[in-house]
């Protein structure tokens, strides 16, 4: 253990904690301050508004650990001082880069594992998270006439207590009466009165006693508005019974996986590129993964703040 802490893993871990620790702390304080300042000015989805401030310290920790680790190790890019000495000491196929990446990931997890649950609580995430299923739509997911039905099959059974519907409404046919929809789960009626939709992307939540569901069936019983139930228009939610602090910790593991991808690609690029190129690629990858909406991170932050179980 002592030799490992003196090797590339330990050196990287200490360096990343020393560089990224103060930056992550500063980003956390700024996130709390700015979220409080902007909370009263923002309307609508509070989770979406707060997600920016939860992303800030996680992104800072990931980027700082990645850049500090890649800059520390001479063989991470070409034409670095000390690279020849490292190659003589680290004779493995990776030249110590695998241990450097592992050290950066451990440092990131040590910094973010306490921060993410704390900020999720501070930003108003529910104390308990619920399992969520998004059943895929059928081939023609349109309720365009009275009596038309759509059946959504869950990928696996879920103990549920509510169904959220958010269809896309087309132009009315004939009159202007809202379309009414009945909701059944495994053949049993879930709503006592029909659900009325008159505008596009109108969100309606239907609650019922917890039960295990395998299928959701929608039937149009009246009205003039065609309804399109595209992918994501139907959500099935279970009762909130899973701790949000653990959900937020899973978010930090997902963030570490994104950092692993970025550092692995940077290490491969460094076999033929110098430090400025490697640093630019690392910065770009983190921006794309966290801010550009590529990958699961952006959606995962929202799910944590909305109280939806990541797994």
C-alpha positions as CSV (number, residue, x, y, z in Angstrom):
1,X,0.0,0.0,0.0
2,X,2.8,2.4,0.9
3,X,4.6,1.7,-2.4
4,X,1.3,2.3,-4.3
5,X,0.9,5.7,-2.6
6,X,4.4,6.6,-3.7
7,X,3.8,5.5,-7.3
8,X,1.8,7.2,-10.0
9,X,-1.5,6.5,-8.3
10,X,-0.6,8.1,-5.1
11,X,1.2,11.0,-6.7
12,X,-1.8,11.7,-9.0
13,X,-4.3,11.4,-6.1
14,X,-2.4,14.0,-4.0
15,X,-1.9,16.3,-6.9
16,X,-5.5,16.2,-8.0
17,X,-6.8,16.8,-4.5
18,X,-4.4,19.7,-4.0
19,X,-5.4,21.3,-7.3
20,X,-9.1,20.4,-7.6
21,X,-10.0,20.6,-3.9
22,X,-9.9,24.4,-3.5
23,X,-11.5,24.9,-6.9
24,X,-14.3,22.4,-6.1
25,X,-15.0,24.1,-2.8
26,X,-15.1,27.5,-4.4
27,X,-17.4,26.3,-7.1
28,X,-19.7,24.7,-4.4
29,X,-19.9,28.0,-2.5
30,X,-20.7,29.9,-5.7
31,X,-23.3,27.4,-6.7
32,X,-25.2,27.8,-3.4
33,X,-25.0,31.6,-3.6
34,X,-26.1,31.9,-7.2
35,X,-28.9,29.3,-6.8
36,X,-30.3,31.3,-3.8
37,X,-30.0,34.6,-5.7
38,X,-31.8,33.3,-8.8
39,X,-34.4,31.0,-7.2
40,X,-37.0,33.8,-6.8
41,X,-36.5,35.1,-10.3
42,X,-37.1,31.8,-12.1
43,X,-40.5,30.3,-12.9
44,X,-41.4,26.9,-14.1
45,X,-39.3,23.8,-13.5
46,X,-37.3,24.4,-10.3
47,X,-35.2,21.3,-10.9
48,X,-34.1,22.5,-14.4
49,X,-33.2,25.9,-13.0
50,X,-31.1,24.4,-10.2
51,X,-29.4,21.8,-12.4
52,X,-27.0,24.4,-13.7
53,X,-25.7,25.1,-10.2
54,X,-25.4,21.4,-9.4
55,X,-23.4,20.8,-12.6
56,X,-20.9,23.6,-11.7
57,X,-18.9,22.0,-8.9
58,X,-19.1,18.5,-10.5
59,X,-17.8,19.9,-13.8
60,X,-15.0,21.8,-12.0
61,X,-13.9,18.8,-10.1
62,X,-13.9,16.6,-13.2
63,X,-12.0,19.0,-15.4
64,X,-9.5,20.0,-12.7
65,X,-8.7,16.4,-11.8
66,X,-8.3,15.5,-15.5
67,X,-6.0,18.4,-16.4
68,X,-4.0,18.1,-13.2
69,X,-3.4,14.3,-13.8
70,X,-2.6,14.7,-17.5
71,X,-0.2,17.6,-16.8
72,X,1.6,15.7,-13.9
73,X,2.5,12.6,-15.8
74,X,5.3,13.2,-18.4
75,X,4.2,10.3,-20.7
76,X,0.7,11.6,-21.1
77,X,1.8,13.7,-24.1
78,X,4.8,14.0,-26.3
79,X,8.0,16.0,-25.8
80,X,7.6,16.4,-22.0
81,X,10.5,16.7,-19.6
82,X,11.1,13.6,-17.6
83,X,9.4,11.3,-20.0
84,X,12.5,9.1,-20.6
85,X,13.0,8.6,-16.8
86,X,9.3,7.6,-16.4
87,X,9.6,5.1,-19.3
88,X,12.6,3.4,-17.6
89,X,10.8,3.2,-14.2
90,X,7.3,2.3,-15.5
91,X,7.9,-0.6,-17.9
92,X,4.3,-1.7,-18.3
93,X,2.4,-1.3,-21.5
94,X,0.7,1.9,-20.3
95,X,3.8,3.6,-18.9
96,X,1.9,4.3,-15.7
97,X,-0.9,6.1,-17.4
98,X,-3.5,3.6,-16.2
99,X,-2.5,4.3,-12.5
100,X,-2.6,8.0,-13.2
101,X,-6.2,7.8,-14.6
102,X,-7.2,5.7,-11.6
103,X,-5.7,8.3,-9.2
104,X,-7.6,11.1,-10.9
105,X,-10.9,9.2,-10.7
106,X,-10.4,8.4,-7.0
107,X,-9.7,12.1,-6.3
108,X,-12.8,13.2,-8.2
109,X,-15.0,10.7,-6.3
110,X,-13.5,11.9,-3.0
111,X,-14.3,15.5,-3.8
112,X,-17.8,15.0,-5.4
113,X,-19.3,12.2,-3.3
114,X,-20.1,14.5,-0.4
115,X,-20.8,17.6,-2.5
116,X,-23.6,16.1,-4.8
117,X,-25.9,14.8,-2.0
118,X,-25.4,18.1,0.0
119,X,-26.3,20.3,-3.0
120,X,-29.2,18.0,-4.0
121,X,-30.7,18.6,-0.5
122,X,-29.8,22.3,-0.6
123,X,-31.5,22.7,-4.0
124,X,-34.8,21.2,-3.0
125,X,-34.6,17.6,-4.3
126,X,-37.1,15.3,-2.7
127,X,-35.7,13.3,0.2
128,X,-36.8,10.1,-1.5
129,X,-36.5,9.1,-5.2
130,X,-38.9,7.0,-7.2
131,X,-38.3,4.4,-9.9
132,X,-39.4,5.6,-13.3
133,X,-40.2,3.7,-16.5
134,X,-40.6,5.2,-20.0
135,X,-42.4,2.6,-22.1
136,X,-41.7,2.8,-25.8
137,X,-44.6,4.0,-28.0
138,X,-46.4,1.6,-30.4
139,X,-45.8,1.9,-34.1
140,X,-48.6,4.4,-34.7
141,X,-48.9,6.3,-31.4
142,X,-51.8,8.6,-32.4
143,X,-55.3,8.8,-30.9
144,X,-57.1,10.4,-33.9
145,X,-60.6,9.2,-33.5
146,X,-63.1,8.2,-30.8
147,X,-62.5,4.6,-29.6
148,X,-58.9,4.6,-30.8
149,X,-56.5,2.8,-28.3
150,X,-52.8,2.7,-27.7
151,X,-51.0,0.2,-25.5
152,X,-47.6,0.9,-24.0
153,X,-45.7,-2.2,-22.7
154,X,-43.2,-1.6,-19.9
155,X,-39.8,-3.3,-20.5
156,X,-40.2,-5.0,-17.1
157,X,-43.0,-4.9,-14.4
158,X,-42.9,-1.8,-12.1
159,X,-44.7,-1.2,-8.9
160,X,-46.2,2.1,-9.7
161,X,-48.4,4.8,-8.1
162,X,-48.8,7.4,-10.9
163,X,-48.7,7.8,-14.6
164,X,-47.7,11.1,-16.3
165,X,-49.1,11.9,-19.8
166,X,-47.7,14.7,-22.0
167,X,-48.9,14.2,-25.6
168,X,-48.4,16.5,-28.6
169,X,-51.8,17.9,-29.8
170,X,-52.5,18.4,-33.5
171,X,-55.0,20.8,-35.0
172,X,-58.6,20.0,-34.0
173,X,-60.7,18.1,-36.5
174,X,-64.1,19.8,-36.9
175,X,-65.0,21.3,-33.5
176,X,-62.8,22.6,-30.7
177,X,-63.8,20.2,-27.9
178,X,-60.8,18.8,-25.9
179,X,-60.1,15.2,-26.4
180,X,-60.9,12.9,-23.5
181,X,-58.7,9.9,-22.7
182,X,-59.3,7.0,-20.3
183,X,-56.3,5.2,-18.7
184,X,-56.0,1.5,-17.9
185,X,-53.2,-0.5,-16.3
186,X,-53.2,-4.2,-17.1
187,X,-56.8,-3.8,-18.1
188,X,-58.0,-2.1,-14.9
189,X,-59.2,1.5,-14.9
190,X,-56.8,3.9,-13.3
191,X,-58.7,7.2,-13.5
192,X,-62.2,7.7,-12.4
193,X,-62.9,10.5,-14.8
194,X,-61.6,10.9,-18.4
195,X,-58.5,13.1,-18.8
196,X,-59.0,16.1,-21.1
197,X,-56.3,17.4,-23.4
198,X,-56.8,20.7,-25.3
199,X,-53.2,22.0,-25.9
200,X,-49.9,20.5,-26.9
201,X,-47.5,19.2,-24.3
202,X,-50.1,19.5,-21.6
203,X,-48.9,17.5,-18.6
204,X,-51.5,15.5,-16.7
205,X,-50.6,13.4,-13.6
206,X,-52.8,10.5,-12.6
207,X,-52.3,8.9,-9.1
208,X,-53.7,5.6,-7.9
209,X,-53.0,3.1,-5.2
210,X,-49.6,1.4,-5.7
211,X,-49.8,-1.7,-7.9
212,X,-47.6,-3.6,-10.3
213,X,-48.0,-2.6,-13.9
214,X,-46.9,-4.3,-17.1
215,X,-49.0,-2.4,-19.7
216,X,-50.6,1.1,-20.0
217,X,-53.7,1.4,-22.3
218,X,-55.0,4.8,-23.5
219,X,-58.4,5.1,-25.1
220,X,-59.9,8.2,-26.7
221,X,-63.5,8.6,-25.7
222,X,-64.4,11.9,-27.1
223,X,-63.2,15.3,-28.4
224,X,-61.8,16.8,-31.6
225,X,-58.0,17.1,-30.9
226,X,-55.7,14.3,-32.3
227,X,-53.1,13.3,-29.8
228,X,-49.6,12.1,-30.6
229,X,-47.9,10.1,-27.8
230,X,-44.2,10.1,-28.9
231,X,-41.3,8.6,-27.1
232,X,-41.2,10.1,-23.5
233,X,-44.9,11.2,-23.6
234,X,-45.8,8.4,-21.0
235,X,-44.0,8.1,-17.7
236,X,-44.8,5.5,-15.1
237,X,-43.6,6.4,-11.6
238,X,-43.3,4.2,-8.5
239,X,-43.7,5.4,-5.0
240,X,-40.8,7.5,-3.6
241,X,-38.9,5.0,-1.4
242,X,-35.2,5.3,-2.3
243,X,-32.9,7.7,-0.6
244,X,-31.9,10.7,-2.7
245,X,-28.4,10.9,-1.1
246,X,-27.7,7.5,-2.6
247,X,-29.1,8.7,-5.9
248,X,-26.8,11.7,-5.9
249,X,-23.9,9.5,-5.1
250,X,-24.7,7.4,-8.2
251,X,-24.5,10.6,-10.1
252,X,-20.9,11.1,-9.0
253,X,-20.1,7.6,-10.2
254,X,-21.6,8.4,-13.6
255,X,-19.5,11.6,-13.7
256,X,-16.4,9.6,-12.9
257,X,-17.2,7.3,-15.8
258,X,-17.4,10.3,-18.1
259,X,-14.0,11.4,-16.8
260,X,-12.6,7.9,-17.5
261,X,-13.7,8.2,-21.1
262,X,-12.2,11.7,-21.4
263,X,-8.8,10.7,-19.9
264,X,-8.6,7.4,-21.9
265,X,-9.2,9.3,-25.2
266,X,-6.7,12.0,-24.1
267,X,-4.1,9.3,-23.2
268,X,-4.5,7.7,-26.7
269,X,-4.2,11.1,-28.3
270,X,-1.1,11.9,-26.3
271,X,0.8,9.1,-28.0
272,X,1.1,11.4,-31.0
273,X,0.3,14.9,-29.7
274,X,1.8,17.5,-27.4
275,X,0.5,18.8,-24.1
276,X,-1.4,21.9,-25.6
277,X,-3.4,19.6,-27.8
278,X,-4.1,17.1,-25.0
279,X,-5.3,19.9,-22.7
280,X,-7.5,21.4,-25.4
281,X,-9.1,18.0,-26.1
282,X,-9.7,17.3,-22.4
283,X,-11.4,20.7,-22.0
284,X,-13.5,20.1,-25.1
285,X,-14.6,16.7,-24.0
286,X,-15.7,17.8,-20.6
287,X,-17.6,20.7,-22.1
288,X,-19.4,18.4,-24.6
289,X,-20.2,15.8,-22.0
290,X,-21.4,18.2,-19.3
291,X,-22.7,21.3,-21.2
292,X,-23.2,20.1,-24.7
293,X,-25.9,17.6,-23.8
294,X,-24.0,14.6,-25.3
295,X,-24.3,11.6,-23.1
296,X,-26.4,10.9,-20.0
297,X,-24.9,13.5,-17.6
298,X,-27.3,16.4,-18.3
299,X,-30.4,14.2,-18.0
300,X,-29.0,12.4,-14.9
301,X,-28.6,15.7,-13.0
302,X,-32.3,16.6,-13.7
303,X,-33.4,13.1,-12.6
304,X,-31.7,13.5,-9.3
305,X,-33.2,16.9,-8.6
306,X,-36.6,15.7,-9.7
307,X,-36.5,12.7,-7.4
308,X,-36.2,10.0,-10.0
309,X,-34.0,6.9,-9.4
310,X,-31.1,6.8,-11.8
311,X,-31.0,3.0,-12.0
